[in-house]
Amino acid sequence: MFTHKGSFSFTAAGFLARLPLSMYGISTVVMIATVRGSYALAGLVAGASLFASVVLVPRISRLIDRHGQSRVAVPATVFSVVFSVLQVVCVRYDAADWTLFATAVLSATAPNVGGMVRARWAETLKDEPDAMHTANALEQVLDEAGFILGPILSVALCTALFPEAGVLGASILTLGGTLLLTVQRSTEPPVHEPDAGQASSPLRNRGLQIMILTFLLTGAVFGSLELTTVAYTEYLGHASSSGWALALLAFGSAVAGLAFGGLTVTVRQSTQFLIGVAAMAVLMLPLLVADGLTSLAVLMFVAGMATAPTMITGMTLVQQLVPPAQINEGMALAVTGLLGGNALGSAVAGRVVEWSGAHAGYRIPCAAAALALVAVLAGMRMLTSQVAAVTGDADGTGERQVVEQR
C-alpha cells in the first residue's frame, strides 16, 4: 500500500487528525461530570456538539469537493479549535450552562478528515479497484486503533492532570494533524466537476438515505456505550478504567477488521452489510448481564467484533453510491449520521443512567443495534438494486469485494 508516493505521509497525518474523534466525547463527559457533577448535562453538551456536526460537516465537505481540501479544511479547523478552548475556559471559570452548549455547537466545524484521507486513496488508487478495497480495510483498522488509543489517552489526561486536559489534548491533535495533512498538496485530490444532470445533493440518493439511517442508529450504539461505560465503571469504583473498557471494544473491532481484511468475499456488498449489522445486534445483548469489571471487559471485546466488518462494507457501499464530485460530502453525510446517532445515544443514555442506574444504560445500545437491523432489512431491496444499477450489474452477482490486508 505504501509504495505509492506520499501515501504513508497522508495516512499518518490523517490518523493524528482523526484520533481526537474518539477523544472529544469522553473528554467532554469526564470534564463536565467532574466539574459540574451531572452526567445528564455532560451527555447533553456532548450531544449538542455532535448534533451540530451533523448539520455543519456535510456543508464543509461540500465546500471541500468544490474548492479543495487545503483551502477549506484549515480555516474550518482553526475555528473549531478556538471554540473548543473557549469551552474549557467556560467550564474552568464556572460560566453559565448555556455557554457550554454555545461553544459545543460552534466547535463542530472540524472537517471529516477520514473522508479526506479516503478521497486521497480513491484518487491514488483510481485504477486499482482491489487495492482500493484494501485501503478501505486499512482505514477502518486505523479508525479502530484511534478508538483504542483515544479513550485511554483522554481518561489518562483528565485523571492524571486536570479535568479539562482531555479536550485541550484533542484540540492540539486536531489542529496539528490537519495542518500536516493539508500541506501535502501533491496527493490532494483535484476538484471534480459534477456530471450533467447530477443531483445537487447526495441526500437525494435513496440508497445513501438508507445508509445514513443505519449509521445514525449505529452511532447511537457507540454514544450510549461510551457514556454508560463511563458511568458504570465509576459506579464499580474504577472510574479510571473506563478508557480501557472502551479501548477493548475498539480492540475487538480492530482484530475483526484485520481478519476480515485478509478474506476474499464473493457475497454482494449489501448482503455483507446486512450480516454485519445483524452480528452487531446479537453481540450487544450479552452486555445486559455484565456484573463487574472483568465480565464487562470481556463482553466489550466481544461486542466490538462486528463493528469493523460492518463499517468496511458500509463505507465501500457509500463510495459506490456517490459520484466522484460528491465523494467528500457523501462520506461526510455517512460519518455525521454516526455522529448524530452518537449524540442521540449519549443524551438518552445519560437520562437512563440518572433515572434507573448505571447498568440500565446498556439497554440503549442493544435497542439501537436492533433498530439498525430493522432499518437494513426494510431497505435491503432498494439498497441492492441501486448499487447494482450504479455498478452496471443488473442481478448483483457480478458485484464482488476483494479485501486484502497486506
C-alpha positions in Angstrom: 0.0 0.0 0.0 2.7 2.5 1.0 4.8 2.1 -2.2 2.6 4.8 -3.7 4.3 8.2 -3.3 3.0 10.2 -0.4 0.6 7.5 0.8 2.3 6.8 4.2 2.6 10.6 4.9 -1.0 11.4 4.3 -2.2 8.3 6.2 -0.1 9.1 9.2 -1.2 12.8 9.3 -4.8 11.7 8.8 -4.5 9.3 11.7 -3.3 12.1 14.0 -6.0 14.4 12.9 -8.9 12.0 13.5 -7.6 10.4 16.7 -9.4 13.3 18.6 -12.7 12.0 17.1 -12.6 9.3 19.9 -11.4 11.8 22.5 -13.8 14.7 22.4 -16.9 12.8 23.5 -15.4 11.0 26.5 -13.3 14.1 27.4 -16.3 16.3 27.4 -18.3 13.9 29.5 -15.5 13.4 32.1 -14.8 17.2 32.2 -18.3 18.3 32.8 -19.4 15.4 35.0 -16.3 16.0 37.2 -16.6 19.8 37.4 -20.4 20.2 37.3 -21.4 16.9 38.8 -24.0 16.0 36.3 -23.9 13.1 33.7 -27.2 14.4 32.2 -25.6 17.8 31.5 -22.4 16.2 30.2 -24.3 13.9 27.8 -26.5 16.8 26.5 -23.4 19.1 25.9 -21.5 16.3 24.1 -24.7 15.5 22.2 -25.1 19.2 21.2 -21.7 19.2 19.6 -22.3 16.0 17.7 -25.7 17.2 16.5 -24.1 20.4 15.2 -21.6 18.3 13.4 -24.5 16.6 11.6 -25.5 20.0 10.2 -22.2 21.6 9.6 -19.7 18.9 8.5 -21.5 17.9 5.3 -21.6 21.5 4.2 -17.9 21.9 4.9 -17.3 18.7 2.9 -19.3 20.1 0.0 -17.0 23.1 0.1 -14.0 20.8 0.0 -15.5 19.0 -3.0 -15.8 22.4 -4.8 -12.7 24.2 -3.7 -10.2 21.6 -2.5 -9.0 20.2 0.9 -6.4 22.8 1.8 -8.4 25.9 1.1 -11.3 24.8 3.3 -10.1 22.4 6.0 -7.5 24.8 7.6 -9.8 27.7 8.5 -12.6 25.3 9.5 -10.2 23.5 11.9 -8.8 26.7 13.4 -12.4 27.9 14.0 -13.3 24.6 15.7 -10.2 24.6 18.0 -10.8 28.2 19.1 -14.2 27.4 20.4 -13.1 24.1 22.0 -10.6 26.1 24.0 -13.3 28.6 24.9 -15.5 25.8 26.2 -12.7 24.7 28.5 -12.4 28.3 29.8 -16.2 28.4 30.4 -16.0 25.1 32.4 -12.9 26.2 34.4 -14.5 29.6 35.4 -18.0 28.3 36.1 -19.7 30.1 33.3 -23.5 29.6 32.8 -24.6 26.2 31.3 -25.7 27.9 28.1 -22.1 28.9 27.3 -21.2 25.2 27.3 -23.9 24.5 24.7 -22.9 27.5 22.6 -19.2 26.6 22.5 -20.0 23.0 21.8 -22.1 23.9 18.7 -19.6 26.5 17.4 -16.7 24.0 17.8 -18.3 21.5 15.5 -16.7 22.8 12.3 -13.8 20.4 12.2 -13.8 18.7 8.8 -14.3 15.0 8.2 -10.6 14.0 8.0 -11.4 10.3 7.5 -13.3 11.2 4.3 -10.4 13.5 3.1 -7.9 10.6 3.6 -10.2 8.1 1.8 -10.6 10.6 -1.0 -6.8 10.7 -1.4 -6.7 6.9 -1.5 -9.5 6.9 -4.1 -7.5 9.3 -6.3 -4.2 7.4 -5.8 -5.8 4.0 -6.5 -8.4 5.0 -9.1 -7.0 2.4 -11.5 -6.6 -0.3 -8.8 -10.1 -1.4 -7.5 -8.8 -4.3 -5.5 -6.2 -2.1 -3.8 -8.9 0.4 -3.0 -10.8 -2.3 -1.0 -7.5 -2.9 0.8 -7.2 0.8 1.6 -10.8 0.9 3.0 -9.9 -2.0 5.3 -6.7 -0.3 6.3 -8.5 3.0 7.1 -11.2 1.2 9.1 -8.5 -0.6 11.2 -6.8 2.8 11.8 -10.1 4.2 12.9 -10.4 1.4 15.4 -6.8 1.9 16.5 -7.9 5.5 17.2 -10.8 4.3 19.3 -8.4 2.1 21.2 -5.9 4.9 22.0 -8.3 7.8 22.2 -10.3 6.9 25.3 -7.2 5.7 27.1 -5.4 8.9 26.3 -8.5 11.0 27.2 -9.1 9.4 30.6 -5.3 9.5 31.4 -5.1 13.2 30.7 -8.3 14.0 32.6 -7.4 12.0 35.7 -3.6 12.5 35.8 -3.6 16.2 35.1 -6.9 18.1 35.3 -10.5 17.5 34.0 -10.1 19.8 31.1 -6.8 18.3 29.8 -8.6 15.8 27.5 -10.4 18.4 25.5 -7.2 20.5 25.2 -5.1 17.5 24.1 -7.7 16.6 21.5 -7.7 20.2 20.2 -3.9 20.2 19.8 -4.0 16.9 17.8 -6.9 18.1 15.6 -5.0 21.3 14.6 -1.6 19.7 14.2 -2.8 16.6 12.3 -5.0 18.7 9.9 -2.1 21.1 9.1 0.2 18.2 8.4 -2.3 16.6 6.1 -3.2 19.8 4.1 0.4 20.8 3.4 0.8 17.6 1.4 -0.5 19.2 -1.8 0.9 16.5 -4.2 -1.6 13.9 -3.1 -4.6 16.3 -2.7 -7.4 15.2 -5.0 -8.3 17.6 -7.8 -11.7 19.3 -7.8 -14.1 17.2 -9.9 -16.8 19.0 -12.0 -20.3 17.5 -11.3 -21.8 15.4 -14.1 -24.6 16.8 -16.2 -28.0 16.1 -14.5 -26.3 15.2 -11.2 -28.4 15.9 -8.1 -27.3 19.0 -6.2 -27.0 17.0 -3.0 -26.3 13.3 -2.4 -29.0 13.3 0.2 -31.4 12.7 -2.7 -29.8 9.3 -3.2 -32.2 6.7 -1.9 -29.5 4.2 -1.2 -27.4 6.7 0.7 -30.5 7.6 2.7 -30.7 4.0 3.9 -27.0 4.0 4.8 -27.3 7.3 6.7 -30.3 6.0 8.8 -28.4 2.8 9.6 -25.3 4.8 10.5 -27.4 7.0 12.7 -28.6 4.0 14.7 -25.1 2.5 14.8 -23.8 5.8 16.1 -26.4 5.6 18.9 -24.9 2.3 19.8 -21.5 3.9 20.2 -22.6 7.0 22.0 -24.7 5.2 24.6 -22.0 2.6 25.2 -19.5 5.4 25.8 -21.5 7.3 28.4 -22.9 4.2 30.1 -19.4 2.6 30.4 -18.0 5.8 32.0 -20.9 5.8 34.5 -20.8 2.1 35.2 -17.0 1.9 35.9 -17.4 4.9 38.2 -20.3 3.0 39.9 -18.0 0.0 40.3 -15.3 2.2 41.9 -12.9 2.1 38.9 -13.5 5.4 37.2 -10.1 5.4 35.6 -10.8 2.0 33.9 -13.5 3.4 31.6 -10.9 4.3 28.9 -9.5 0.7 29.0 -13.0 -0.8 28.8 -13.8 1.4 25.7 -10.5 0.5 24.2 -11.3 -3.2 24.4 -14.4 -2.5 22.4 -12.3 -0.9 19.7 -9.6 -3.6 20.0 -12.2 -6.3 19.3 -13.3 -4.3 16.3 -9.7 -3.9 15.1 -9.0 -7.6 15.4 -12.1 -8.4 13.4 -11.2 -5.8 10.8 -7.7 -7.3 10.3 -9.3 -10.8 9.9 -11.9 -9.5 7.5 -9.3 -7.6 5.6 -7.5 -10.9 4.8 -10.6 -12.5 3.3 -11.7 -12.7 -0.3 -15.5 -12.3 -0.1 -17.7 -13.0 -3.1 -21.0 -12.2 -1.5 -22.6 -8.9 -2.7 -21.8 -5.8 -0.6 -25.3 -5.2 0.6 -25.6 -8.7 1.9 -22.2 -8.4 3.7 -23.5 -5.2 5.3 -26.7 -6.9 6.5 -24.8 -9.7 8.0 -22.5 -7.2 9.8 -25.4 -5.3 11.3 -27.1 -8.5 12.4 -24.0 -9.7 14.1 -23.7 -6.3 15.9 -27.2 -6.6 17.2 -26.6 -10.1 18.6 -23.2 -9.3 20.1 -24.5 -6.3 22.1 -27.0 -8.4 24.1 -24.5 -10.0 26.5 -23.7 -6.6 27.9 -27.0 -6.8 29.7 -25.6 -9.5 32.0 -22.3 -7.7 32.8 -21.8 -7.9 36.6 -18.4 -6.5 37.2 -15.2 -5.0 35.7 -13.8 -8.4 34.5 -17.0 -9.5 32.7 -17.5 -6.0 31.3 -14.0 -6.1 29.8 -14.6 -9.5 28.1 -18.1 -8.5 26.8 -16.9 -5.2 25.5 -14.2 -7.0 23.4 -16.8 -9.4 22.1 -19.3 -6.6 21.3 -16.7 -4.8 19.2 -16.0 -7.7 16.9 -18.9 -6.9 14.4 -18.0 -3.2 14.1 -15.1 -3.1 11.7 -16.5 -5.5 9.1 -19.8 -3.6 9.2 -18.1 -0.2 8.7 -15.7 -1.5 6.0 -18.6 -2.8 3.9 -20.7 0.3 4.8 -18.1 2.8 3.7 -17.5 0.8 0.5 -21.2 1.0 -0.3 -21.2 4.7 0.3 -18.3 5.2 -2.1 -20.1 3.1 -4.8 -23.3 5.1 -4.3 -22.0 8.7 -4.8 -20.2 10.2 -7.8 -16.6 11.4 -7.6 -17.7 15.1 -7.5 -19.6 14.4 -4.2 -17.3 11.9 -2.6 -16.3 14.1 0.4 -19.9 15.2 1.0 -21.3 11.7 0.7 -18.8 10.2 3.1 -19.3 13.2 5.5 -23.0 12.5 5.5 -22.4 8.9 6.4 -20.0 9.9 9.2 -22.2 12.6 10.5 -25.0 10.1 10.6 -22.8 8.2 13.0 -22.1 11.4 15.0 -25.8 12.3 15.1 -26.6 8.9 16.4 -23.7 9.2 18.9 -25.3 12.4 20.2 -28.7 10.8 20.4 -27.4 7.7 22.2 -25.3 9.8 24.6 -28.3 12.0 25.5 -30.7 9.1 26.0 -28.2 7.0 27.9 -27.4 10.0 30.2 -31.1 10.2 31.2 -31.5 6.4 31.7 -28.3 6.3 33.9 -29.7 9.1 36.1 -33.2 7.6 36.3 -32.5 3.9 36.5 -28.9 3.4 37.4 -25.6 3.0 35.5 -26.1 -0.6 34.4 -29.5 0.1 32.9 -27.8 2.3 30.3 -26.7 -0.8 28.4 -30.3 -1.3 27.3 -29.9 1.6 24.9 -27.1 0.2 22.7 -28.9 -3.1 22.5 -32.1 -1.4 21.4 -30.3 0.8 18.9 -28.5 -2.1 17.3 -31.8 -4.0 16.9 -33.4 -0.9 15.2 -30.4 -0.7 12.9 -31.0 -4.3 11.8 -34.7 -3.4 11.1 -33.6 -0.4 9.0 -31.3 -2.5 6.8 -33.9 -5.3 6.4 -36.5 -2.7 5.4 -34.3 -1.0 2.8 -32.4 -4.1 1.6 -34.2 -4.4 -1.8 -33.7 -0.7 -2.6 -30.0 -0.7 -1.5 -29.2 -3.8 -3.5 -30.9 -2.6 -6.7 -29.4 0.9 -6.6 -25.8 -0.5 -6.0 -26.4 -2.9 -8.9 -27.6 0.0 -11.1 -24.6 2.1 -10.3 -22.1 -0.7 -10.9 -23.9 -1.8 -14.0 -24.7 -5.3 -12.7 -28.4 -6.0 -13.0 -28.6 -9.0 -10.8 -25.9 -8.2 -8.4 -24.0 -11.4 -8.9 -21.1 -9.7 -10.5 -20.6 -7.4 -7.6 -17.6 -8.6 -5.7 -15.5 -7.4 -2.9 -11.9 -8.4 -2.6 -10.3 -7.1 0.6 -6.8 -8.0 1.4 -4.8 -6.7 4.3 -1.2 -6.5 3.2 
